[in-house]
Amino acid sequence: MRKEENPWSDALVMICTKCGKSISGMKEANVAENLKMFYKKSLKDSGDGKKIRVVTSSCLDICIDEFQAITVASNDKTESFIMHPEKDRDAFLELLKEKL
């Protein structure tokens, strides 16, 4: 076994795939996948795409109805957030960029 460096060592963003099913009006949408694609494209467009890896995840155990759970893990710390996937997605993107 050997340790390898990765190109996204600044942070890992995990988006819960279960939460979207509890958000009114979005039960049929793939909320986690849509958010993942939004963040990946936005970070790539700003030149930060290689600094942060965005992935979908199984349940993060912080489910609250009507909200999406997201966890950000970096070298410094791990933080979890709940947000509305449409109303709060731009604010969360700015928060991610501040962490870089």
Protein Blocks (a to p, Z undefined) as FASTA:
>chain_A
ZZdddfklmbccdddfklmmmpghilmpcfklmmmmmmmmmmmmnopmmmpccdddddeh
iacehiacdddddfkbccdddddfklmmmmmmmmmmmmZZ
